[in-house]
Amino acid sequence: MPIDQNKTFEADELRTFVGNKKNESWVAYGIERKTKAVVSIQTGRRTKVNLTSVIQPILESFPKKIRTDGLNIYRYLIPEKRHTVSEHLTNKIERMNLNLRTHLKRLSRKTICFSRCETMLDAVVKIYCWS
């Protein structure tokens, strides 16, 4: 997906489970703040490799700012002059997290419904975000 330059983006992740409650998985993604369009998404463990695959497409567009919450790993992935850390400036993506949890029951916090495999979680989230 082509990304325009000099825009503001937000990145965040939300926790879910695959198979059972002991097998934790994360949905990490980035959105363009003004249009709320999902520009990159990755499911799996919350590792540097997975978060890099979310942040890298955003960085390639030379963004004005990337706003994240206080997760330490973002400080190593995003240049300091483009990175803003704040819980209050990520309200667009936090609202998107609420929409995801509301519309996709497998992402809800207290549920008996969850994906049986990582591939299915990835497919469902991408279909929802990019349809």
KEBA-821447 format. One line per field, with one value per residue (C-alpha): residue number from 1; residue in three letters; chain; y, z negated, x. Coordinates in steps of 0.02 Angstrom, whole numbers, padded with zeros to 5 digits. Example, Ala and Ser with C-alpha at 12.3 -4.5 7.8 and 13.67 -1.06 7.14 Angstrom:
seq = c(1/2);
type = c(ala/ser);
mol = c(A/A);
py = c(-00225/-00053);
pz = c(-00390/-00357);
px = c(00615/00684);
END
This chain:
seq = c(1/2/3/4/5/6/7/8/9/10/11/12/13/14/15/16/17/18/19/20/21/22/23/24/25/26/27/28/29/30/31/32/33/34/35/36/37/38/39/40/41/42/43/44/45/46/47/48/49/50/51/52/53/54/55/56/57/58/59/60/61/62/63/64/65/66/67/68/69/70/71/72/73/74/75/76/77/78/79/80/81/82/83/84/85/86/87/88/89/90/91/92/93/94/95/96/97/98/99/100/101/102/103/104/105/106/107/108/109/110/111/112/113/114/115/116/117/118/119/120/121/122/123/124/125/126/127/128/129/130/131);
type = c(met/pro/ile/asp/gln/asn/lys/thr/phe/glu/ala/asp/glu/leu/arg/thr/phe/val/gly/asn/lys/lys/asn/glu/ser/trp/val/ala/tyr/gly/ile/glu/arg/lys/thr/lys/ala/val/val/ser/ile/gln/thr/gly/arg/arg/thr/lys/val/asn/leu/thr/ser/val/ile/gln/pro/ile/leu/glu/ser/phe/pro/lys/lys/ile/arg/thr/asp/gly/leu/asn/ile/tyr/arg/tyr/leu/ile/pro/glu/lys/arg/his/thr/val/ser/glu/his/leu/thr/asn/lys/ile/glu/arg/met/asn/leu/asn/leu/arg/thr/his/leu/lys/arg/leu/ser/arg/lys/thr/ile/cys/phe/ser/arg/cys/glu/thr/met/leu/asp/ala/val/val/lys/ile/tyr/cys/trp/ser);
mol = c(A/A/A/A/A/A/A/A/A/A/A/A/A/A/A/A/A/A/A/A/A/A/A/A/A/A/A/A/A/A/A/A/A/A/A/A/A/A/A/A/A/A/A/A/A/A/A/A/A/A/A/A/A/A/A/A/A/A/A/A/A/A/A/A/A/A/A/A/A/A/A/A/A/A/A/A/A/A/A/A/A/A/A/A/A/A/A/A/A/A/A/A/A/A/A/A/A/A/A/A/A/A/A/A/A/A/A/A/A/A/A/A/A/A/A/A/A/A/A/A/A/A/A/A/A/A/A/A/A/A/A);
py = c(00000/00167/00288/00477/00573/00695/00612/00563/00380/00282/00108/-00009/-00191/-00290/-00458/-00611/-00800/-00940/-01114/-01083/-00950/-01008/-00971/-00782/-00693/-00509/-00407/-00262/-00132/00047/00170/00338/00458/00566/00431/00289/00174/00022/00032/-00119/-00266/-00417/-00556/-00664/-00638/-00462/-00471/-00347/-00439/-00431/-00250/-00204/-00273/-00153/00001/-00020/00018/00174/00232/00208/00342/00475/00512/00674/00584/00409/00402/00251/00203/00171/00003/00011/-00082/00062/00174/00062/00048/00229/00377/00493/00648/00559/00467/00531/00427/00468/00377/00525/00550/00372/00389/00348/00179/00140/00170/00053/-00078/-00061/-00082/-00238/-00313/-00272/-00339/-00488/-00590/-00688/-00528/-00493/-00496/-00610/-00737/-00922/-00888/-00881/-00937/-01115/-01070/-00917/-00923/-00905/-00760/-00673/-00700/-00641/-00482/-00437/-00467/-00355/-00215/-00213/-00244);
pz = c(00000/00051/-00092/-00071/-00149/-00295/-00381/-00562/-00606/-00762/-00806/-00940/-00979/-01064/-01149/-01105/-01118/-00992/-01036/-01223/-01355/-01386/-01206/-01197/-01029/-00978/-00837/-00801/-00672/-00615/-00554/-00468/-00597/-00485/-00380/-00508/-00367/-00421/-00332/-00406/-00514/-00593/-00706/-00818/-00966/-01021/-00963/-00884/-00716/-00712/-00768/-00639/-00502/-00561/-00582/-00428/-00296/-00393/-00406/-00219/-00187/-00286/-00411/-00505/-00670/-00733/-00895/-01009/-01188/-01312/-01246/-01255/-01093/-00989/-01049/-00959/-00799/-00770/-00755/-00904/-00802/-00723/-00878/-01005/-01160/-01242/-01305/-01260/-01079/-01026/-01045/-00862/-00866/-01040/-00969/-00826/-00957/-01034/-00863/-00829/-00997/-00970/-00793/-00806/-00956/-00952/-01005/-01154/-01324/-01415/-01292/-01259/-01073/-01002/-00847/-00835/-00735/-00702/-00514/-00543/-00664/-00537/-00396/-00495/-00557/-00384/-00301/-00430/-00418/-00229/-00168);
px = c(00000/00079/00098/00106/00250/00240/00093/00069/00051/00008/00069/00004/-00025/-00162/-00156/-00256/-00239/-00217/-00277/-00296/-00268/-00089/-00035/-00024/-00018/-00014/-00089/00029/-00018/00005/-00125/-00119/-00191/-00301/-00385/-00371/-00314/-00214/-00046/00042/-00008/00076/00014/00122/00236/00279/00459/00577/00564/00374/00366/00499/00387/00252/00363/00474/00339/00293/00474/00500/00369/00468/00328/00317/00281/00249/00153/00163/00128/00269/00332/00523/00557/00486/00628/00752/00649/00596/00716/00701/00656/00506/00447/00321/00282/00116/-00037/-00148/-00091/-00133/-00321/-00359/-00273/-00342/-00516/-00471/-00421/-00594/-00676/-00572/-00619/-00803/-00817/-00698/-00748/-00584/-00494/-00607/-00523/-00644/-00709/-00713/-00692/-00516/-00423/-00363/-00208/-00100/-00138/-00324/-00300/-00189/-00315/-00466/-00381/-00314/-00482/-00566/-00437/-00416/-00593);
END
